[in-house]
Amino acid sequence: MNPRLLIIDDDPQITSALARGLALNGYDAQTENRADRALHYLSTEEYAGAIVDVMLGADSGIDLVRKARAAGVKMPIVMLSALSDVEHRAAGLEAGADDYIVKPFHFDELVARLRVQEHRALAQNPPPAHMSTKTKTLQLDEKSIALTDREFSLLALLVQHPETPLARKTIFDALWAVEGSGNENVVDVYIGYLRKKLNQYDFGFEIKTLRNEGFCLNGQIPELRDE
């Protein structure tokens, strides 16, 4: 899947040209010319980054970036502007833009700067591992481990309660009590099995034991995927 970008500019010729050029460089581009709708998309959709023009008709791209950052938007944002003085560049960067490119610019430079920001964002916020419900595997990039059905169910249960330590009895009742046999010690056995497998690679999280509370995940919680 190609990375998605949001292009925000009130000039349809510019947005169209940018979208075509970015498509040739492996991006899917969505365009928007209104600041209020752009803020909605930035706040609710997933993008690899955004390109924002400083002048958006009656609105300000700098104000848009400031509002987006205040709303918790963390994606890379590159600003475009014909305004090249230091004050405008500083204002854009202080508002929260990651880069500021002055028009006219060479398209290859824009793509290069976008990719720099993408790599930087990935380094700061690496993607979480994911669990496949079909293959019963835990994966992160090229790292993968196979889990038994019981190990998978146990890890999935912890994933589904990321902020709540689960007591041994709670886990036992959810996964073993229906069988009408065994005791709660089986939970510790399978926690041990999982920890041994997780120690093979760094998946970005670990299983913590909280005294008198139970077990929980610490770190980047993996995603559950039906794949």
Backbone as CSV, one residue per row, in Angstrom:
resi,resn,N_x,N_y,N_z,CA_x,CA_y,CA_z,C_x,C_y,C_z
1,MET,0.838,-1.188,0.000,0.000,0.000,0.000,0.878,1.246,0.000
2,ASN,0.558,2.185,-0.894,1.327,3.416,-0.962,1.023,4.317,0.237
3,PRO,2.016,5.044,0.724,1.752,5.989,1.809,0.808,7.093,1.361
4,ARG,-0.095,7.495,2.251,-1.074,8.537,1.942,-0.582,9.890,2.435
5,LEU,-0.811,10.907,1.618,-0.495,12.279,1.986,-1.741,13.141,1.844
6,LEU,-1.842,14.167,2.678,-2.910,15.149,2.540,-2.285,16.455,2.070
7,ILE,-2.738,16.948,0.904,-2.252,18.210,0.348,-3.303,19.279,0.624
8,ILE,-2.891,20.363,1.281,-3.829,21.420,1.670,-3.393,22.719,1.010
9,ASP,-4.153,23.140,0.012,-3.841,24.353,-0.743,-5.129,24.820,-1.400
10,ASP,-5.343,26.139,-1.477,-6.582,26.638,-2.062,-6.498,26.824,-3.577
11,ASP,-5.361,26.488,-4.179,-5.187,26.597,-5.623,-5.314,25.211,-6.243
12,PRO,-6.412,24.936,-6.968,-6.619,23.584,-7.518,-5.544,23.167,-8.510
13,GLN,-4.948,24.113,-9.216,-3.893,23.757,-10.162,-2.667,23.234,-9.422
14,ILE,-2.350,23.879,-8.291,-1.192,23.436,-7.504,-1.456,22.064,-6.892
15,THR,-2.636,21.878,-6.296,-2.931,20.579,-5.668,-2.943,19.461,-6.705
16,SER,-3.481,19.755,-7.884,-3.524,18.743,-8.938,-2.122,18.378,-9.399
17,ALA,-1.269,19.387,-9.584,0.104,19.126,-10.024,0.876,18.349,-8.966
18,LEU,0.695,18.736,-7.702,1.383,18.025,-6.612,0.912,16.577,-6.529
19,ALA,-0.396,16.366,-6.642,-0.941,15.007,-6.546,-0.399,14.122,-7.663
20,ARG,-0.326,14.668,-8.893,0.202,13.879,-10.007,1.675,13.547,-9.791
21,GLY,2.445,14.535,-9.395,3.870,14.300,-9.182,4.133,13.321,-8.054
22,LEU,3.356,13.420,-6.980,3.538,12.509,-5.848,3.131,11.080,-6.221
23,ALA,2.105,10.951,-7.067,1.691,9.622,-7.524,2.817,8.933,-8.283
24,LEU,3.558,9.702,-9.053,4.684,9.134,-9.796,5.820,8.700,-8.866
25,ASN,5.793,9.207,-7.639,6.822,8.851,-6.661,6.304,7.894,-5.585
26,GLY,5.181,7.244,-5.881,4.703,6.185,-4.982,3.805,6.622,-3.857
27,TYR,3.184,7.807,-3.963,2.288,8.291,-2.915,0.850,8.326,-3.422
28,ASP,-0.092,8.152,-2.494,-1.502,8.416,-2.772,-1.842,9.743,-2.105
29,ALA,-2.294,10.706,-2.893,-2.529,12.042,-2.364,-4.005,12.388,-2.325
30,GLN,-4.436,12.916,-1.192,-5.772,13.477,-1.044,-5.609,14.995,-0.974
31,THR,-6.505,15.737,-1.601,-6.373,17.193,-1.616,-7.536,17.850,-0.883
32,GLU,-7.261,18.999,-0.312,-8.285,19.765,0.398,-7.930,21.239,0.294
33,ASN,-8.959,22.094,0.114,-8.692,23.524,-0.024,-9.247,24.365,1.116
34,ARG,-9.935,23.723,2.060,-10.490,24.467,3.196,-9.828,24.052,4.491
35,ALA,-9.482,25.049,5.303,-8.755,24.786,6.543,-9.589,23.981,7.534
36,ASP,-10.884,24.271,7.635,-11.701,23.563,8.628,-11.833,22.081,8.284
37,ARG,-12.058,21.774,7.005,-12.140,20.364,6.611,-10.784,19.687,6.731
38,ALA,-9.721,20.424,6.402,-8.374,19.862,6.508,-8.069,19.484,7.953
39,LEU,-8.456,20.331,8.896,-8.216,20.026,10.307,-8.968,18.763,10.718
40,HIS,-10.178,18.605,10.208,-10.945,17.391,10.507,-10.221,16.153,9.991
41,TYR,-9.751,16.200,8.755,-9.050,15.050,8.182,-7.755,14.759,8.938
42,LEU,-7.007,15.813,9.248,-5.744,15.620,9.968,-5.976,14.970,11.325
43,SER,-7.100,15.303,11.950,-7.383,14.823,13.301,-7.993,13.430,13.334
44,THR,-8.581,13.006,12.209,-9.335,11.745,12.231,-8.807,10.676,11.291
45,GLU,-7.975,11.041,10.325,-7.476,10.081,9.342,-5.994,9.787,9.570
46,GLU,-5.543,8.668,8.991,-4.136,8.279,9.084,-3.418,8.646,7.788
47,TYR,-2.390,9.466,7.904,-1.577,9.853,6.746,-0.097,9.676,7.089
48,ALA,0.697,9.481,6.039,2.147,9.459,6.236,2.677,10.867,6.460
49,GLY,1.911,11.875,6.030,2.320,13.257,6.219,1.352,14.195,5.527
50,ALA,1.580,15.492,5.716,0.729,16.514,5.111,1.594,17.610,4.520
51,ILE,1.111,18.183,3.425,1.744,19.343,2.798,0.761,20.497,2.924
52,VAL,1.180,21.573,3.564,0.270,22.681,3.860,0.825,23.974,3.289
53,ASP,0.012,24.666,2.488,0.414,25.980,1.990,0.167,27.023,3.073
54,VAL,1.038,28.000,3.162,0.904,29.034,4.192,-0.357,29.861,3.976
55,MET,-0.687,30.177,2.728,-1.852,30.998,2.417,-2.989,30.113,1.920
56,LEU,-4.080,30.084,2.672,-5.250,29.281,2.310,-6.450,30.202,2.137
57,GLY,-6.369,31.087,1.178,-7.441,32.049,0.992,-7.521,32.968,2.192
58,ALA,-8.690,32.996,2.831,-8.870,33.836,4.018,-8.266,33.201,5.265
59,ASP,-7.864,31.959,5.173,-7.308,31.251,6.328,-5.788,31.206,6.270
60,SER,-5.204,30.829,7.391,-3.754,30.751,7.495,-3.318,29.306,7.677
61,GLY,-2.394,28.866,6.829,-1.846,27.525,6.990,-1.094,27.382,8.303
62,ILE,-0.478,28.459,8.750,0.250,28.422,10.022,-0.719,28.196,11.172
63,ASP,-1.871,28.889,11.140,-2.876,28.661,12.180,-3.405,27.224,12.122
64,LEU,-3.560,26.699,10.910,-4.026,25.317,10.761,-3.047,24.346,11.396
65,VAL,-1.764,24.534,11.140,-0.750,23.645,11.727,-0.762,23.758,13.244
66,ARG,-0.897,24.970,13.744,-0.918,25.164,15.202,-2.116,24.444,15.825
67,LYS,-3.281,24.549,15.195,-4.480,23.883,15.715,-4.329,22.369,15.630
68,ALA,-3.721,21.896,14.541,-3.538,20.451,14.382,-2.636,19.901,15.480
69,ARG,-1.549,20.592,15.765,-0.651,20.130,16.825,-1.341,20.187,18.188
70,ALA,-2.134,21.235,18.419,-2.859,21.341,19.685,-3.870,20.220,19.845
71,ALA,-4.369,19.712,18.707,-5.331,18.608,18.735,-4.651,17.245,18.848
72,GLY,-3.325,17.245,18.916,-2.596,15.985,19.079,-2.128,15.334,17.805
73,VAL,-2.230,16.029,16.663,-1.771,15.468,15.389,-0.250,15.395,15.391
74,LYS,0.298,14.209,15.128,1.747,14.009,15.228,2.422,13.733,13.890
75,MET,1.663,13.573,12.829,2.250,13.231,11.532,3.182,14.334,11.046
76,PRO,4.158,14.007,10.187,5.028,15.032,9.614,4.237,16.037,8.784
77,ILE,4.553,17.312,8.941,3.903,18.378,8.175,4.977,19.232,7.511
78,VAL,4.867,19.373,6.194,5.776,20.217,5.426,4.982,21.414,4.916
79,MET,5.473,22.615,5.163,4.793,23.822,4.705,5.415,24.320,3.414
80,LEU,4.555,24.835,2.518,4.995,25.445,1.272,4.596,26.915,1.290
81,SER,5.469,27.782,0.778,5.120,29.198,0.752,6.026,29.965,-0.200
82,ALA,5.458,31.026,-0.783,6.261,31.951,-1.570,6.927,32.975,-0.654
83,LEU,6.541,32.971,0.618,7.108,33.901,1.599,8.407,33.317,2.134
84,SER,9.511,33.941,1.796,10.817,33.354,2.107,11.556,34.035,3.248
85,ASP,10.979,35.092,3.815,11.716,35.796,4.868,11.791,34.937,6.128
86,VAL,12.778,35.247,6.936,13.053,34.443,8.126,11.861,34.420,9.072
87,GLU,11.156,35.534,9.195,10.040,35.607,10.135,8.940,34.606,9.791
88,HIS,8.616,34.492,8.498,7.570,33.552,8.105,8.031,32.104,8.267
89,ARG,9.261,31.826,7.912,9.774,30.463,8.087,9.790,30.078,9.563
90,ALA,10.233,31.018,10.391,10.270,30.752,11.832,8.864,30.538,12.384
91,ALA,7.901,31.339,11.900,6.522,31.205,12.381,5.956,29.834,12.032
92,GLY,6.253,29.358,10.823,5.767,28.041,10.417,6.356,26.930,11.262
93,LEU,7.647,27.003,11.506,8.316,25.968,12.303,7.877,26.027,13.764
94,GLU,7.704,27.231,14.291,7.263,27.367,15.679,5.825,26.890,15.865
95,ALA,5.018,26.973,14.795,3.640,26.487,14.873,3.580,24.964,14.933
96,GLY,4.671,24.319,14.505,4.705,22.859,14.573,5.042,22.161,13.275
97,ALA,5.331,22.933,12.201,5.733,22.298,10.948,7.101,21.652,11.114
98,ASP,7.317,20.544,10.422,8.603,19.855,10.492,9.591,20.396,9.478
99,ASP,9.064,21.014,8.421,9.933,21.579,7.387,9.183,22.703,6.692
100,TYR,9.917,23.584,6.026,9.331,24.758,5.361,10.063,24.924,4.041
101,ILE,9.345,24.794,2.932,9.955,24.869,1.609,9.442,26.110,0.892
102,VAL,10.360,26.872,0.358,10.010,28.125,-0.311,9.762,27.874,-1.800
103,LYS,8.669,28.441,-2.312,8.361,28.363,-3.738,9.193,29.410,-4.496
104,PRO,9.572,29.138,-5.728,9.445,27.853,-6.437,10.483,26.858,-5.923
105,PHE,10.169,25.598,-6.040,11.070,24.560,-5.549,11.159,23.458,-6.587
106,HIS,12.188,22.637,-6.492,12.328,21.491,-7.379,11.562,20.326,-6.762
107,PHE,10.762,19.634,-7.582,9.899,18.579,-7.054,10.705,17.479,-6.375
108,ASP,11.868,17.168,-6.908,12.702,16.126,-6.295,13.094,16.503,-4.872
109,GLU,13.283,17.803,-4.645,13.629,18.248,-3.291,12.455,18.037,-2.342
110,LEU,11.246,18.333,-2.808,10.062,18.119,-1.978,9.940,16.652,-1.589
111,VAL,10.073,15.744,-2.553,9.966,14.314,-2.276,11.053,13.878,-1.300
112,ALA,12.272,14.366,-1.508,13.376,13.996,-0.618,13.096,14.452,0.810
113,ARG,12.577,15.647,0.956,12.292,16.160,2.307,11.130,15.410,2.949
114,LEU,10.141,15.034,2.148,9.052,14.233,2.684,9.564,12.899,3.213
115,ARG,10.462,12.281,2.464,10.968,10.967,2.881,11.841,11.078,4.121
116,VAL,12.576,12.153,4.242,13.363,12.376,5.460,12.425,12.441,6.660
117,GLN,11.323,13.174,6.526,10.387,13.303,7.633,9.686,11.977,7.940
118,GLU,9.378,11.194,6.906,8.779,9.874,7.122,9.712,8.974,7.928
119,HIS,10.985,8.938,7.522,11.961,8.094,8.230,12.131,8.560,9.668
120,ARG,12.142,9.856,9.858,12.289,10.397,11.217,11.092,10.022,12.079
121,ALA,9.890,10.112,11.506,8.685,9.767,12.260,8.665,8.286,12.621
122,LEU,9.099,7.434,11.694,9.140,5.997,11.976,10.147,5.671,13.068
123,ALA,11.280,6.390,13.063,12.300,6.160,14.088,11.790,6.565,15.463
124,GLN,11.000,7.632,15.511,10.477,8.113,16.784,9.268,7.325,17.247
125,ASN,8.479,6.837,16.294,7.263,6.088,16.622,7.213,4.800,15.809
126,PRO,8.037,3.831,16.156,8.053,2.587,15.385,6.694,1.895,15.427
127,PRO,6.312,1.229,14.348,5.014,0.540,14.324,5.001,-0.596,15.335
128,PRO,3.839,-0.872,15.918,3.762,-1.968,16.881,3.799,-3.325,16.188
129,ALA,4.119,-4.342,16.963,4.011,-5.703,16.453,2.535,-6.015,16.223
130,HIS,2.258,-7.070,15.473,0.861,-7.442,15.286,0.700,-8.955,15.397
131,MET,-0.493,-9.356,15.816,-0.834,-10.757,15.994,-1.855,-11.148,14.944
132,SER,-1.592,-12.238,14.230,-2.510,-12.725,13.208,-3.415,-13.799,13.801
133,THR,-4.717,-13.549,13.755,-5.649,-14.526,14.311,-5.741,-15.788,13.459
134,LYS,-5.344,-15.700,12.187,-5.415,-16.861,11.303,-4.181,-17.749,11.425
135,THR,-3.010,-17.136,11.466,-1.783,-17.930,11.502,-1.256,-18.150,12.908
136,LYS,-1.865,-17.464,13.898,-1.428,-17.556,15.303,0.060,-17.210,15.436
137,THR,0.442,-16.110,14.805,1.826,-15.650,14.885,1.865,-14.229,15.431
138,LEU,3.009,-13.883,15.993,3.310,-12.516,16.422,4.425,-12.028,15.517
139,GLN,4.210,-10.876,14.883,5.164,-10.412,13.886,5.510,-8.939,14.074
140,LEU,6.742,-8.608,13.749,7.203,-7.218,13.686,8.287,-7.175,12.625
141,ASP,7.990,-6.521,11.504,8.909,-6.494,10.360,9.230,-7.933,9.937
142,GLU,10.505,-8.289,9.959,10.906,-9.642,9.548,10.922,-10.622,10.714
143,LYS,10.645,-10.148,11.910,10.664,-11.014,13.088,9.299,-11.659,13.271
144,SER,9.294,-12.953,13.521,8.030,-13.668,13.659,8.203,-14.872,14.569
145,ILE,7.212,-15.111,15.428,7.213,-16.327,16.250,5.830,-16.958,16.165
146,ALA,5.808,-18.297,16.161,4.552,-19.034,16.137,4.096,-19.294,17.571
147,LEU,2.800,-19.146,17.794,2.223,-19.364,19.114,1.237,-20.523,19.057
148,THR,1.139,-21.282,20.134,0.100,-22.300,20.219,-1.241,-21.586,20.412
149,ASP,-2.313,-22.310,20.244,-3.639,-21.706,20.412,-3.789,-21.096,21.801
150,ARG,-3.315,-21.813,22.821,-3.462,-21.317,24.192,-2.576,-20.102,24.433
151,GLU,-1.356,-20.135,23.933,-0.465,-18.982,24.085,-1.055,-17.763,23.389
152,PHE,-1.614,-17.998,22.202,-2.205,-16.890,21.460,-3.388,-16.302,22.227
153,SER,-4.235,-17.162,22.760,-5.407,-16.691,23.504,-4.991,-15.907,24.744
154,LEU,-3.951,-16.360,25.412,-3.469,-15.676,26.606,-2.923,-14.297,26.259
155,LEU,-2.094,-14.239,25.219,-1.526,-12.947,24.825,-2.621,-12.010,24.328
156,ALA,-3.592,-12.539,23.565,-4.695,-11.719,23.077,-5.508,-11.147,24.230
157,LEU,-5.695,-11.935,25.274,-6.435,-11.463,26.444,-5.710,-10.293,27.101
158,LEU,-4.397,-10.378,27.200,-3.619,-9.283,27.779,-3.655,-8.052,26.872
159,VAL,-3.624,-8.279,25.564,-3.691,-7.171,24.605,-5.014,-6.428,24.735
160,GLN,-6.080,-7.161,24.966,-7.406,-6.557,25.044,-7.631,-5.785,26.342
161,HIS,-6.704,-5.899,27.285,-6.792,-5.146,28.551,-5.442,-4.467,28.803
162,PRO,-5.062,-3.536,27.934,-3.703,-2.980,27.986,-3.391,-2.162,29.232
163,GLU,-4.388,-1.616,29.878,-4.131,-0.749,31.027,-4.607,-1.348,32.337
164,THR,-5.059,-2.608,32.284,-5.607,-3.247,33.482,-4.876,-4.543,33.780
165,PRO,-4.147,-4.633,34.891,-3.527,-5.909,35.251,-4.601,-6.977,35.447
166,LEU,-4.381,-8.149,34.866,-5.340,-9.236,34.993,-4.866,-10.216,36.059
167,ALA,-5.711,-10.466,37.037,-5.380,-11.403,38.109,-5.285,-12.818,37.549
168,ARG,-4.523,-13.659,38.252,-4.360,-15.051,37.830,-5.721,-15.737,37.698
169,LYS,-6.607,-15.503,38.671,-7.936,-16.122,38.636,-8.736,-15.636,37.434
170,THR,-8.642,-14.357,37.110,-9.375,-13.808,35.965,-8.942,-14.494,34.679
171,ILE,-7.637,-14.671,34.528,-7.117,-15.330,33.327,-7.542,-16.802,33.298
172,PHE,-7.425,-17.453,34.432,-7.806,-18.870,34.505,-9.280,-19.050,34.153
173,ASP,-10.142,-18.205,34.733,-11.580,-18.318,34.469,-11.889,-18.086,32.990
174,ALA,-11.143,-17.192,32.344,-11.410,-16.870,30.940,-10.939,-17.955,29.988
175,LEU,-9.838,-18.630,30.329,-9.214,-19.547,29.369,-9.245,-21.024,29.762
176,TRP,-9.360,-21.336,31.058,-9.270,-22.736,31.471,-10.476,-23.249,32.251
177,ALA,-11.169,-22.397,32.981,-12.224,-22.862,33.886,-13.322,-23.627,33.153
178,VAL,-13.588,-23.247,31.913,-14.665,-23.917,31.170,-14.369,-25.395,30.930
179,GLU,-13.107,-25.777,31.044,-12.746,-27.179,30.832,-12.996,-28.025,32.070
180,GLY,-13.211,-27.349,33.205,-13.550,-28.059,34.426,-12.414,-28.830,35.056
181,SER,-11.166,-28.484,34.691,-10.029,-29.185,35.294,-8.860,-28.226,35.423
182,GLY,-7.829,-28.667,36.135,-6.646,-27.852,36.296,-6.782,-26.873,37.442
183,ASN,-5.721,-26.090,37.666,-5.762,-25.066,38.699,-5.075,-23.813,38.186
184,GLU,-5.105,-22.767,38.978,-4.617,-21.461,38.530,-3.125,-21.442,38.230
185,ASN,-2.375,-22.411,38.714,-0.931,-22.438,38.440,-0.621,-22.586,36.952
186,VAL,-1.589,-23.093,36.193,-1.364,-23.257,34.765,-1.148,-21.899,34.093
187,VAL,-1.703,-20.837,34.693,-1.502,-19.488,34.143,-0.025,-19.123,34.188
188,ASP,0.637,-19.392,35.321,2.060,-19.088,35.453,2.887,-19.893,34.449
189,VAL,2.474,-21.126,34.205,3.195,-21.973,33.256,3.152,-21.353,31.862
190,TYR,1.972,-20.914,31.450,1.848,-20.365,30.097,2.419,-18.954,29.982
191,ILE,2.391,-18.214,31.068,3.092,-16.917,31.065,4.581,-17.164,30.829
192,GLY,5.110,-18.229,31.457,6.515,-18.591,31.259,6.799,-18.986,29.817
193,TYR,5.900,-19.771,29.224,6.071,-20.150,27.815,6.123,-18.909,26.913
194,LEU,5.191,-17.984,27.156,5.139,-16.780,26.342,6.406,-15.938,26.502
195,ARG,6.840,-15.755,27.726,8.039,-14.949,27.966,9.260,-15.552,27.269
196,LYS,9.366,-16.868,27.303,10.495,-17.525,26.648,10.488,-17.232,25.151
197,LYS,9.311,-17.290,24.524,9.233,-17.009,23.091,9.477,-15.532,22.792
198,LEU,8.934,-14.647,23.640,9.112,-13.213,23.423,10.567,-12.799,23.565
199,ASN,11.328,-13.547,24.346,12.743,-13.217,24.545,13.600,-13.475,23.300
200,GLN,13.028,-14.150,22.305,13.795,-14.416,21.087,14.100,-13.136,20.313
201,TYR,13.180,-12.162,20.363,13.334,-10.900,19.635,12.826,-9.757,20.512
202,ASP,13.140,-8.556,20.071,12.579,-7.378,20.730,11.321,-6.970,19.983
203,PHE,10.171,-7.288,20.549,8.905,-6.929,19.930,8.358,-5.607,20.464
204,GLY,9.095,-4.949,21.325,8.677,-3.646,21.828,7.798,-3.691,23.056
205,PHE,7.573,-4.884,23.626,6.764,-4.979,24.841,7.198,-6.202,25.640
206,GLU,6.759,-6.270,26.870,7.042,-7.412,27.734,5.855,-7.673,28.641
207,ILE,5.820,-8.860,29.228,4.767,-9.201,30.185,5.296,-8.912,31.585
208,LYS,4.617,-8.004,32.260,5.032,-7.625,33.615,4.174,-8.357,34.652
209,THR,4.812,-8.704,35.760,4.082,-9.247,36.897,3.973,-8.162,37.958
210,LEU,2.759,-7.803,38.333,2.527,-6.794,39.360,2.054,-7.502,40.628
211,ARG,2.825,-7.368,41.664,2.542,-8.098,42.899,1.139,-7.789,43.414
212,ASN,0.419,-8.843,43.744,-0.946,-8.768,44.276,-1.952,-8.194,43.274
213,GLU,-1.535,-8.003,42.024,-2.463,-7.473,41.017,-2.627,-8.408,39.833
214,GLY,-1.513,-8.952,39.345,-1.620,-9.849,38.210,-0.611,-9.551,37.124
215,PHE,-1.023,-9.763,35.900,-0.117,-9.629,34.755,-0.645,-8.566,33.788
216,CYS,0.278,-7.838,33.145,-0.115,-6.868,32.137,1.047,-6.678,31.167
217,LEU,0.757,-6.067,30.025,1.779,-5.789,29.034,2.369,-4.406,29.274
218,ASN,3.666,-4.307,29.052,4.362,-3.036,29.222,5.118,-2.721,27.931
219,GLY,4.870,-1.545,27.355,5.522,-1.169,26.106,4.502,-0.915,25.018
220,GLN,4.905,-1.097,23.762,3.989,-0.913,22.633,3.077,-2.120,22.493
221,ILE,1.815,-1.920,22.735,0.857,-3.028,22.694,0.685,-3.511,21.256
222,PRO,0.847,-4.803,21.010,0.671,-5.313,19.631,-0.778,-5.189,19.179
223,GLU,-0.954,-5.177,17.854,-2.290,-5.096,17.272,-2.801,-6.497,16.964
224,LEU,-4.096,-6.681,17.154,-4.756,-7.930,16.752,-5.337,-7.737,15.361
225,ARG,-4.978,-8.627,14.439,-5.465,-8.510,13.076,-6.104,-9.809,12.622
226,ASP,-7.232,-9.698,11.928,-7.896,-10.869,11.353,-7.300,-11.154,9.985
227,GLU,-6.104,-11.703,9.986,-5.436,-11.975,8.711,-4.647,-13.269,8.810
